[in-house]
Amino acid sequence: MAIHPSDENDMHEFYLMTDDLDAEMAELTKAGAACEEASQQAWGRLTRIKLPGGGTLGLYQPRHERP
């Protein structure tokens, strides 16, 4: 899990982390969840899972060391 607070716009971001994004996306898709196409970021590979309420939840495979 990664939480990124922001002092600038009162917006906070919440992400789940995984060691294998492709495998997690396959399992989520198999379970009926909709995932966006993975994108490469400077800090890792990212997808967003569409939630029933209309929002999204970030899921990424980090390129950085974990705490």
C-alpha positions as CSV (number, residue, x, y, z in Angstrom):
1,M,0.0,0.0,0.0
2,A,1.2,3.5,-0.8
3,I,-0.5,6.7,0.4
4,H,0.5,10.0,-1.1
5,P,-0.9,13.1,0.8
6,S,-0.9,16.5,-0.8
7,D,-0.5,19.9,0.9
8,E,-1.3,21.7,-2.4
9,N,-4.9,20.7,-3.4
10,D,-6.3,18.7,-0.4
11,M,-6.2,15.6,-2.7
12,H,-4.9,12.3,-1.4
13,E,-3.9,9.3,-3.5
14,F,-4.2,5.7,-2.3
15,Y,-2.4,2.9,-4.2
16,L,-2.0,-0.9,-3.8
17,M,1.3,-2.4,-4.7
18,T,2.1,-5.8,-6.2
19,D,5.2,-7.7,-7.2
20,D,3.6,-8.8,-10.5
21,L,1.2,-6.4,-12.1
22,D,0.4,-8.6,-15.1
23,A,-0.6,-11.5,-12.9
24,E,-2.7,-9.3,-10.6
25,M,-4.5,-7.8,-13.6
26,A,-5.2,-11.2,-15.0
27,E,-6.7,-12.4,-11.7
28,L,-8.8,-9.2,-11.3
29,T,-10.1,-9.5,-14.9
30,K,-10.9,-13.2,-14.3
31,A,-12.9,-12.1,-11.2
32,G,-14.8,-9.5,-13.2
33,A,-13.0,-6.3,-12.3
34,A,-12.2,-3.8,-15.1
35,C,-8.5,-2.7,-15.2
36,E,-7.2,0.1,-17.4
37,E,-4.3,-0.7,-19.7
38,A,-1.0,-0.6,-17.7
39,S,1.2,2.5,-18.2
40,Q,4.9,2.9,-17.5
41,Q,5.7,5.6,-14.9
42,A,9.1,6.7,-13.6
43,W,8.3,4.9,-10.4
44,G,6.8,1.7,-11.8
45,R,4.0,0.2,-13.9
46,L,0.5,1.4,-13.1
47,T,-3.1,0.4,-13.7
48,R,-6.3,1.6,-12.3
49,I,-9.2,-0.6,-11.2
50,K,-12.6,0.7,-11.9
51,L,-14.8,0.7,-8.8
52,P,-18.6,0.1,-8.8
53,G,-19.2,3.6,-7.4
54,G,-17.5,5.2,-10.4
55,G,-14.0,5.9,-8.9
56,T,-10.8,4.1,-9.5
57,L,-8.1,2.5,-7.3
58,G,-4.5,2.6,-8.3
59,L,-2.5,-0.7,-8.4
60,Y,1.2,-0.6,-9.3
61,Q,4.4,-2.6,-9.5
62,P,7.1,-0.4,-8.1
63,R,10.5,0.2,-9.5
64,H,11.7,1.7,-6.2
65,E,12.7,-0.1,-3.1
66,R,10.0,-0.7,-0.6
67,P,10.3,0.6,3.0
